Amino acid sequence: MSKKVAVVTGANKGTGFAIVRELCKAKFTGDVILTARNEKLGNEAVKMLKSEGFDVSYHHLDICDQGSAKQLNDATETFGEQAEVTMRTNFWGTLWVCHALLPLLRPNARVVNVSSFVSKKALDTCSPQLQAKFRDTELSEEELCLLMGQFVIAAQQGNHQAQGWPNTAYGTTKIGVTVLSRIQAHFLTKTRAADGILLNACCPGWVRTDMAGSKAHKSPEEGAQTPTYLALLPDGMKEPHGQLVWDKTVQEW
């Protein structure tokens, strides 16, 4: 039987690093691969985990343009610029990695896309027309991509709210990740129903990372609990699948 493989993106620190550690603690029966854009930091993270007795390997992975990602922390950006960079990092990066890795999934694989509870809050502030589209179970991946592109254009033109979009780039990109996960899950159900693959979006919670700051409610280890729970769902389970999950609980979309 082929060995299982767990690939964790953005895992040299914070929640991603904690997810790798939790997988190792749970004695994941396969290879655990820690990925990061920065090779030095990625290898340092692997070295730290190996010093704790965990068998982890590093693989370089930049899911988006590194220069653009660095701009995410630039406070002088306009909202339109923030929207473009955040969309590339959160939505398009996730989409590109999934396109590369989903065809490689083996039976009983588990896929966990990292979304946020902010996606639900952002959805609730969309216009009724947009809410209906994002809740439409027949929405295609192509249609979702068009919607994400429309948001960026509207943000750059400065009329996104007039068009019914929420005033949050981060929240809108996470709407995209949550809905993308549902679409991907439906596709897997149609094409590989017998393989027992489960794919979900999750919210780690408000975690004390460089982005969230020291006032966040959860430690990285606590933030890793729900992603790890979904990654280790036992063989034979049918649910959750295509859901948004936080605190190990399926949330209404």
C-alpha positions in Angstrom: 0.0 0.0 0.0 1.3 3.5 -0.9 2.4 5.7 2.0 0.3 8.6 3.1 1.7 12.1 2.7 0.7 15.3 4.6 1.7 18.6 3.0 1.3 21.7 5.1 1.8 25.1 3.4 3.2 28.2 5.0 4.4 26.0 7.9 7.7 27.5 9.0 5.9 29.3 11.9 2.5 30.1 13.5 -0.5 28.0 12.8 1.1 26.1 9.9 4.0 25.1 12.1 1.7 24.1 14.9 -0.3 21.9 12.5 2.9 20.0 11.5 3.7 19.5 15.2 0.2 18.3 16.0 0.3 15.8 13.1 3.5 14.4 14.4 2.2 14.2 17.9 -0.8 12.3 16.6 1.6 9.8 15.0 0.4 10.5 11.4 1.2 7.3 9.5 3.0 8.7 6.6 5.4 11.4 5.5 4.9 15.0 6.9 6.2 17.7 4.5 6.7 21.2 5.9 6.6 23.8 3.1 7.5 27.5 3.2 8.5 30.3 0.8 11.7 31.0 2.7 14.1 28.0 2.5 16.2 29.1 5.4 13.3 29.5 7.8 11.7 26.3 6.5 14.8 24.3 7.2 15.2 25.9 10.6 11.6 24.9 11.4 12.3 21.3 10.3 15.5 21.2 12.4 13.5 22.4 15.5 10.9 19.7 15.0 13.6 17.0 14.4 15.2 18.1 17.7 11.9 17.2 19.4 12.1 13.7 17.8 9.7 14.3 14.9 10.4 13.0 11.4 9.6 16.0 9.1 11.0 17.0 5.7 11.1 20.4 4.0 10.0 21.3 0.5 10.1 24.8 -1.0 6.7 26.1 -2.0 5.8 29.7 -2.9 2.1 29.7 -3.6 2.1 33.3 -4.9 4.5 36.0 -6.0 6.9 36.6 -3.1 7.2 40.3 -3.8 3.5 40.7 -3.9 3.1 38.8 -0.6 5.5 41.1 1.1 3.4 44.1 0.1 0.6 42.7 2.2 2.2 44.3 5.3 2.6 47.7 3.6 0.3 50.1 5.3 0.5 52.7 2.5 -1.3 50.5 0.1 -4.7 51.6 -1.3 -7.7 49.3 -0.8 -7.5 48.3 -4.4 -3.9 47.3 -4.0 -4.7 45.4 -0.8 -7.5 43.6 -2.6 -5.3 42.4 -5.5 -2.4 41.2 -3.2 -4.7 39.6 -0.6 -6.7 37.9 -3.4 -3.5 36.5 -4.9 -2.2 35.3 -1.6 -5.4 33.8 -0.1 -7.6 32.7 -3.0 -5.5 32.3 -6.1 -2.6 30.7 -4.2 -5.0 28.2 -2.7 -6.6 27.5 -6.1 -3.2 27.0 -7.8 -1.9 24.6 -5.2 -5.2 22.6 -5.3 -5.0 22.3 -9.0 -1.5 20.9 -8.7 -2.2 18.5 -5.8 -5.8 17.4 -6.0 -5.1 15.1 -9.0 -2.5 13.3 -6.8 -5.0 12.5 -4.0 -5.2 8.8 -3.0 -8.2 7.1 -1.6 -9.2 8.3 1.9 -7.1 11.5 1.5 -8.0 14.5 3.6 -7.7 18.1 2.3 -8.0 21.1 4.6 -8.2 24.6 3.1 -7.5 27.4 5.7 -10.4 29.9 5.5 -11.7 32.1 8.4 -14.8 32.9 10.4 -14.4 36.3 8.8 -15.6 34.8 5.5 -19.1 34.3 7.1 -19.1 37.8 8.5 -18.1 39.2 5.1 -20.8 37.1 3.4 -23.5 38.6 5.7 -22.5 42.1 4.6 -22.7 41.3 0.9 -25.7 42.4 -1.1 -28.6 39.8 -1.3 -27.7 39.1 -4.9 -24.1 38.3 -4.0 -25.1 36.2 -1.0 -27.4 34.2 -3.2 -24.5 33.5 -5.6 -22.1 32.5 -2.9 -24.7 30.2 -1.4 -25.7 28.6 -4.7 -24.6 25.0 -4.6 -24.5 24.9 -8.4 -21.9 27.7 -8.6 -19.0 26.6 -10.7 -15.3 27.2 -10.1 -15.1 29.3 -13.2 -18.0 31.5 -12.0 -16.4 31.8 -8.6 -13.1 33.0 -10.1 -15.0 35.6 -12.2 -16.6 36.9 -9.0 -13.3 37.2 -7.2 -11.9 39.0 -10.2 -14.9 41.4 -10.2 -14.3 42.2 -6.6 -10.7 43.2 -7.2 -11.7 45.4 -10.2 -14.4 47.1 -8.2 -12.0 47.7 -5.3 -9.5 49.3 -7.6 -12.2 51.5 -9.1 -13.3 52.4 -5.5 -17.0 51.4 -6.0 -16.9 47.9 -4.5 -19.5 48.7 -1.8 -21.8 50.3 -4.3 -21.7 47.0 -6.2 -22.7 45.1 -3.1 -19.3 43.9 -1.9 -18.1 44.1 1.7 -15.5 46.6 2.7 -12.9 43.9 3.6 -10.4 42.5 1.2 -9.4 39.7 3.6 -12.9 38.7 4.3 -13.9 38.6 0.6 -10.9 36.4 -0.3 -11.8 34.0 2.5 -15.4 33.9 1.1 -13.6 32.7 -2.0 -11.7 30.0 -0.1 -14.8 28.7 1.7 -16.9 28.5 -1.5 -14.0 27.0 -3.5 -13.8 24.2 -0.9 -17.5 23.4 -1.3 -17.1 23.4 -5.1 -14.0 21.1 -4.9 -15.8 18.8 -2.5 -18.7 18.5 -4.9 -16.4 17.7 -7.7 -14.6 15.0 -5.7 -18.0 13.5 -4.8 -19.0 13.3 -8.5 -15.8 12.0 -9.8 -14.3 9.9 -7.0 -17.2 9.0 -4.7 -15.8 5.6 -3.9 -12.5 6.9 -2.8 -13.6 8.3 0.6 -11.8 11.7 0.1 -12.9 14.5 2.4 -12.2 18.1 1.7 -13.2 21.0 4.0 -12.4 24.6 4.8 -11.5 25.5 8.4 -11.1 28.4 10.6 -8.2 28.0 13.1 -9.6 30.9 15.1 -7.9 34.2 16.1 -4.4 33.0 16.7 -1.4 34.8 18.2 0.8 35.0 15.1 2.8 37.8 13.5 -0.3 38.9 11.6 -2.9 38.7 14.4 -0.7 40.0 17.2 -0.3 39.1 20.8 -3.9 39.9 21.8 -5.4 37.1 19.8 -7.4 34.5 21.8 -5.6 31.3 20.8 -2.0 30.0 20.9 -0.7 28.5 17.6 -1.1 25.1 19.2 -4.8 25.8 19.9 -5.2 27.2 16.4 -3.8 23.9 15.0 -6.5 21.8 16.7 -9.3 22.1 14.1 -7.1 21.8 11.0 -5.4 18.7 12.5 -8.8 17.2 13.5 -9.9 17.5 9.8 -6.6 16.2 8.5 -6.9 13.1 10.6 -10.6 12.2 10.1 -10.7 8.4 10.2 -11.2 6.2 7.1 -14.8 5.4 6.4 -16.2 8.8 7.5 -18.6 10.6 5.1 -18.8 13.9 6.8 -17.8 16.7 7.2 -17.2 17.3 3.5 -17.4 20.6 1.7 -18.0 22.4 5.0 -16.7 25.4 6.9 -15.5 24.1 10.3 -14.2 25.9 13.3 -13.7 24.6 16.9 -14.3 21.2 15.3 -17.9 22.2 14.5 -19.6 22.6 11.1 -20.8 26.1 10.6 -23.9 27.2 8.7 -23.0 29.0 5.5 
